[in-house]
Amino acid sequence: MFIPLIVTVGDRRRTAVERTQRACPACGRAGLRLAELRRQFALFFIPLWRWGRRHLLVCDGCGLVLPVESGEAAALLASAARP
């Protein structure tokens, strides 16, 4: 009997901070989004194992993606948590 397995390895991106105070260096639009990108292994679309967390700043205006160091990402997350 043949049972097909659906196994995927890929990236999962989620928005960590909706709008930051930084402006895009390419288009000048204010309010870059901070996104968290993680690699994941999934079986039947159920994530079983995640590794390799990275943070990115994404501009909705021009689509520019900038990598962010973990210390700077932690500072952006902390500033967004304050009212």
Secondary structure, 3 states (H helix, E strand, C coil): CCCCCCEEEEEEEEEEECCCCCECCCCCCECCEEEEEEEEEEECCEEEEEEEEEEEEECCCCCCEEEECHHHHHHHHHHHHCC
